[in-house]
Amino acid sequence: MGCLGLRLGNWGWDERASLNLSLETIKLGFCSDDHNVGCIDVERKALLKLKQGLTDPSGQLSSWVGEDCCKWSGVGCNNKTGRVNRLDLGNHDGYEENAFDGEISPSLLVLKDLEYLDLSMNNFVGVQFLSFIGSLEKLKYLNLSRTYFVGVIPPNLGNLSRLLYLDLSVQTLETDLQWLATLSYLKYLNLGGVNLTKTTSYWLPANNLTGKLHDSLGYLKSLRYLHLSYNSFQGSIPKSIGNLTSLEEFYLGSNQMSGIIPESLWELSSLVSLDIYGNAWEGAITEAHFVKLGGLREVSIGNDPQTFPWFST
């Protein structure tokens, strides 16, 4: 199913305090147009209402006629129930002249089994972000990149607890990150260009990634890559780091961290790379700390990189 990555380097910030959390792509499986039953009438009507609100310069929705909406372009259905579970209206060729504009009807809420929604690369300039989106609680894939919605990302986005893929990049949007804590299954997250000046200090403060790492970091239990190097974080590593049992890469080098490294860090048996170099750590580190880190191949600790001869490469 692909791997989870979270990279929070200072390269993703600009004068608007935007952040790009870029992770590896994942694969999702959904039913195709190969189905045994026709679509549900109330869902067909909901799609037609959606169509009415859109301007379709390329004629992409010209196939949206007839009784069986499961045969329409961009629509996928469960082949047993006939319910719509996939809606792909992304402008995948990227040509602006082919992009949808208009408004997205809340009739989408009728599609209660929707798992996949792609509206990317369309032209919804000036349209408020979809406040109802958090009610599509079965979503696993949501791609709204380069759609140019405006406003504030609503906190009910945290209701999408099944999400594996979320791309909200290149938007005129503002948010804090409180809703992110409940999205523990995420494999891909991109918030590039989103304004994070409202981000509260309990997670990630805005102005060059400063402050302390909060225990809420431990909520991201499926995380495999965590890159936080070259920032200005202070304090110690939260004990909740031990919850990240899938973590393979942990980069925290060149910050202003200090204190004793928590024992929970040495429980992360999936670690392959550990870089916490360039911080003022206290206490002794012995070979015994690495007993459970049998897969570790790269390690850098303290003020100078340390190479441990018992690690294979």
C-alpha positions as CSV (number, residue, x, y, z in Angstrom):
1,M,0.0,0.0,0.0
2,G,2.9,2.4,-0.3
3,C,4.7,4.1,2.5
4,L,4.1,7.0,4.8
5,G,6.3,9.9,4.8
6,L,6.3,13.3,6.6
7,R,8.9,15.8,5.8
8,L,8.7,19.1,7.7
9,G,11.9,20.9,6.6
10,N,12.3,24.7,6.6
11,W,12.4,24.5,2.8
12,G,8.6,24.4,2.8
13,W,8.0,27.7,4.4
14,D,7.7,31.1,2.8
15,E,6.7,34.6,3.8
16,R,3.1,33.5,4.3
17,A,4.2,30.7,6.7
18,S,3.1,28.0,4.3
19,L,4.1,24.4,4.8
20,N,4.6,21.5,2.4
21,L,4.2,18.1,4.1
22,S,5.2,15.9,1.3
23,L,4.9,12.1,1.6
24,E,5.2,9.1,-0.7
25,T,2.4,8.1,-3.1
26,I,0.2,5.3,-2.2
27,K,-2.1,3.0,-4.2
28,L,-5.8,2.7,-3.5
29,G,-8.1,0.1,-5.0
30,F,-11.7,1.0,-6.0
31,C,-14.3,-0.6,-8.0
32,S,-14.3,0.3,-11.7
33,D,-17.2,0.6,-14.2
34,D,-17.4,-3.2,-14.3
35,H,-20.5,-3.7,-12.3
36,N,-23.5,-6.0,-12.0
37,V,-26.2,-3.5,-10.9
38,G,-27.2,0.0,-12.0
39,C,-26.6,3.1,-9.9
40,I,-29.0,4.3,-7.2
41,D,-31.5,6.8,-8.5
42,V,-31.0,9.3,-5.7
43,E,-27.3,9.3,-6.3
44,R,-27.8,9.8,-10.0
45,K,-29.9,12.9,-9.3
46,A,-27.3,14.1,-6.9
47,L,-24.6,13.9,-9.6
48,L,-26.8,15.7,-12.0
49,K,-27.3,18.5,-9.5
50,L,-23.5,18.7,-9.2
51,K,-23.2,18.9,-13.0
52,Q,-25.7,21.8,-13.0
53,G,-23.4,23.9,-10.8
54,L,-20.3,23.3,-13.0
55,T,-19.1,25.0,-16.1
56,D,-17.7,22.3,-18.3
57,P,-15.7,23.8,-21.2
58,S,-14.2,20.5,-22.4
59,G,-17.5,18.6,-22.4
60,Q,-16.1,16.1,-19.9
61,L,-19.6,15.6,-18.5
62,S,-21.3,15.0,-21.8
63,S,-21.5,11.3,-21.0
64,W,-23.6,12.1,-17.9
65,V,-26.9,11.0,-19.5
66,G,-29.0,8.0,-19.2
67,E,-30.2,6.0,-16.1
68,D,-26.9,4.2,-15.2
69,C,-24.6,6.8,-13.6
70,C,-22.0,4.0,-13.0
71,K,-21.2,4.2,-16.8
72,W,-20.6,8.0,-16.7
73,S,-17.1,9.4,-17.1
74,G,-15.2,9.8,-13.9
75,V,-17.8,7.9,-11.8
76,G,-17.1,4.5,-10.2
77,C,-19.5,2.3,-8.3
78,N,-19.4,-0.7,-6.0
79,N,-20.1,-3.6,-8.3
80,K,-22.4,-5.3,-5.8
81,T,-24.4,-2.4,-4.3
82,G,-24.3,0.0,-7.3
83,R,-23.5,2.9,-4.9
84,V,-21.0,5.5,-6.1
85,N,-17.7,5.1,-4.4
86,R,-15.4,7.0,-6.7
87,L,-15.6,10.5,-8.3
88,D,-12.7,11.6,-10.4
89,L,-13.2,15.1,-11.9
90,G,-9.6,16.1,-11.8
91,N,-8.2,18.1,-14.7
92,H,-5.4,15.7,-15.3
93,D,-4.0,17.2,-18.5
94,G,-3.5,20.5,-16.6
95,Y,-4.8,22.7,-19.4
96,E,-6.6,25.7,-17.9
97,E,-9.0,25.9,-20.8
98,N,-10.3,22.4,-19.8
99,A,-10.8,23.1,-16.1
100,F,-14.1,23.1,-14.4
101,D,-15.3,26.2,-12.7
102,G,-18.5,27.2,-10.9
103,E,-19.5,25.7,-7.6
104,I,-19.5,22.3,-6.0
105,S,-23.0,21.3,-4.9
106,P,-23.5,19.9,-1.4
107,S,-25.5,17.2,-3.2
108,L,-22.3,15.2,-2.9
109,L,-23.4,14.4,0.6
110,V,-25.9,12.0,-0.9
111,L,-22.9,9.8,-2.0
112,K,-22.6,8.2,1.5
113,D,-20.2,5.5,0.2
114,L,-17.8,7.8,-1.5
115,E,-14.2,6.8,-0.8
116,Y,-12.3,8.6,-3.6
117,L,-12.8,12.3,-4.6
118,D,-10.5,14.1,-7.0
119,L,-11.3,17.7,-8.0
120,S,-7.7,18.7,-8.6
121,M,-6.3,21.2,-11.1
122,N,-9.7,22.9,-11.6
123,N,-10.5,26.6,-11.4
124,F,-12.7,27.4,-8.4
125,V,-11.2,30.8,-7.9
126,G,-13.0,32.7,-5.1
127,V,-15.2,29.8,-4.2
128,Q,-15.3,29.1,-0.4
129,F,-13.7,25.9,0.7
130,L,-16.2,23.0,0.9
131,S,-17.5,23.3,4.5
132,F,-19.4,20.0,4.1
133,I,-16.4,18.0,3.1
134,G,-15.9,16.6,6.6
135,S,-19.3,14.8,6.4
136,L,-18.0,12.4,3.7
137,E,-16.7,10.2,6.4
138,K,-15.8,7.2,4.2
139,L,-13.3,9.1,2.1
140,K,-9.9,7.5,1.8
141,Y,-8.6,9.7,-1.0
142,L,-9.2,13.4,-1.2
143,N,-7.3,15.5,-3.8
144,L,-8.2,19.2,-4.0
145,S,-4.8,20.4,-5.1
146,R,-4.7,23.5,-7.3
147,T,-8.4,24.1,-7.1
148,Y,-8.0,27.6,-5.7
149,F,-10.7,27.5,-3.1
150,V,-10.5,30.3,-0.5
151,G,-11.3,30.6,3.2
152,V,-10.5,28.5,6.2
153,I,-10.1,24.7,6.3
154,P,-13.0,23.6,8.6
155,P,-12.2,21.6,11.7
156,N,-14.7,18.9,10.6
157,L,-12.0,17.7,8.2
158,G,-10.8,15.8,11.2
159,N,-13.9,13.6,10.8
160,L,-12.3,12.0,7.8
161,S,-10.5,9.5,10.0
162,R,-10.2,6.9,7.2
163,L,-8.2,9.2,4.9
164,L,-5.0,7.7,3.4
165,Y,-4.3,10.5,0.9
166,L,-4.9,14.2,1.4
167,D,-3.7,16.9,-1.0
168,L,-4.8,20.5,-0.3
169,S,-1.8,22.2,-1.9
170,V,-1.7,25.5,-3.8
171,Q,-4.8,27.0,-2.2
172,T,-5.7,30.4,-0.8
173,L,-6.5,28.7,2.5
174,E,-5.8,29.2,6.2
175,T,-5.8,26.6,8.9
176,D,-4.6,25.5,12.2
177,L,-3.6,21.9,12.4
178,Q,-5.9,20.7,15.2
179,W,-7.9,18.5,12.9
180,L,-4.8,16.7,11.7
181,A,-4.4,14.7,15.0
182,T,-7.3,12.4,14.2
183,L,-6.1,11.4,10.7
184,S,-3.9,8.6,12.0
185,Y,-4.0,6.5,8.8
186,L,-2.6,9.1,6.4
187,K,0.0,7.9,4.0
188,Y,0.3,11.1,1.9
189,L,-0.2,14.6,3.1
190,N,0.5,17.8,1.1
191,L,-0.4,21.2,2.5
192,G,2.1,23.1,0.3
193,G,1.0,26.8,0.0
194,V,-1.6,26.7,2.8
195,N,-1.2,29.6,5.2
196,L,-0.4,28.3,8.6
197,T,-0.1,31.6,10.5
198,K,-3.1,30.4,12.6
199,T,-1.3,27.3,13.6
200,T,-1.3,27.1,17.4
201,S,1.7,26.4,19.5
202,Y,0.4,22.9,20.7
203,W,1.4,21.4,17.3
204,L,3.6,23.5,15.0
205,P,4.1,27.2,15.6
206,A,4.5,29.5,12.5
207,N,7.7,31.9,12.3
208,N,10.7,29.2,11.1
209,L,9.3,26.2,13.0
210,T,10.2,27.0,16.6
211,G,8.9,25.9,19.9
212,K,8.6,22.4,21.4
213,L,7.5,19.2,19.9
214,H,4.2,18.3,21.4
215,D,3.1,14.9,22.6
216,S,0.4,15.0,19.9
217,L,3.1,13.9,17.5
218,G,2.5,10.4,18.8
219,Y,-0.9,10.3,17.2
220,L,0.6,9.8,13.8
221,K,1.1,6.1,14.5
222,S,1.5,5.0,10.9
223,L,4.3,7.5,10.2
224,R,7.4,6.1,8.5
225,Y,9.4,9.2,7.7
226,L,9.8,12.2,10.0
227,H,12.2,14.9,8.8
228,L,12.5,18.0,11.1
229,S,16.1,19.0,10.6
230,Y,17.5,22.5,10.3
231,N,14.8,24.2,12.3
232,S,14.7,25.9,15.7
233,F,12.9,23.4,17.9
234,Q,13.7,23.5,21.6
235,G,13.1,21.2,24.5
236,S,13.4,17.4,24.4
237,I,11.9,14.7,22.3
238,P,8.4,13.9,23.5
239,K,8.0,10.5,25.1
240,S,5.1,9.8,22.7
241,I,7.7,9.2,20.0
242,G,7.6,5.6,21.1
243,N,4.1,5.3,19.6
244,L,5.5,5.7,16.1
245,T,6.3,2.0,15.8
246,S,6.5,2.1,12.0
247,L,9.1,5.0,11.9
248,E,12.0,4.2,9.7
249,E,13.7,7.6,9.3
250,F,13.9,10.2,12.1
251,Y,15.8,13.4,11.3
252,L,16.0,16.1,14.0
253,G,19.5,17.3,13.4
254,S,20.7,20.9,13.7
255,N,17.9,22.2,16.0
256,Q,18.1,23.6,19.5
257,M,17.0,20.5,21.3
258,S,18.3,19.5,24.7
259,G,17.7,17.3,27.7
260,I,17.7,13.5,28.0
261,I,16.7,11.4,25.0
262,P,13.6,9.5,26.1
263,E,13.9,5.7,26.6
264,S,10.9,5.3,24.2
265,L,13.1,6.3,21.3
266,W,15.2,3.2,21.7
267,E,12.1,1.0,21.4
268,L,11.6,2.0,17.7
269,S,12.7,-1.3,16.2
270,S,11.8,-0.2,12.6
271,L,14.3,2.6,12.6
272,V,16.8,2.6,9.7
273,S,18.2,6.1,9.9
274,L,18.5,8.2,13.1
275,D,20.0,11.7,12.9
276,I,19.7,13.9,16.0
277,Y,23.1,15.5,15.5
278,G,23.7,19.1,16.4
279,N,21.6,19.3,19.6
280,A,22.7,19.6,23.3
281,W,21.7,16.2,24.5
282,E,22.4,15.1,28.1
283,G,23.2,11.7,29.6
284,A,25.2,8.8,28.4
285,I,24.4,6.6,25.4
286,T,25.7,3.1,25.4
287,E,25.6,0.0,23.2
288,A,22.7,-1.3,25.3
289,H,20.5,1.5,24.0
290,F,20.7,0.0,20.5
291,V,19.7,-3.6,21.3
292,K,16.2,-3.3,19.8
293,L,17.4,-1.2,16.8
294,G,18.7,-4.1,14.8
295,G,17.7,-2.5,11.5
296,L,19.6,0.7,12.1
297,R,22.0,1.5,9.3
298,E,22.8,5.2,9.8
299,V,23.1,7.1,13.1
300,S,24.3,10.6,14.0
301,I,24.1,11.8,17.6
302,G,25.6,14.7,19.6
303,N,27.8,17.4,18.3
304,D,29.8,15.2,16.0
305,P,28.6,12.2,13.9
306,Q,29.2,8.9,15.6
307,T,29.7,5.7,13.7
308,F,29.0,2.5,15.6
309,P,31.0,-0.5,14.2
310,W,28.4,-3.0,15.0
311,F,26.0,-1.5,12.5
312,S,26.0,-3.2,9.1
313,T,25.7,-1.0,6.0
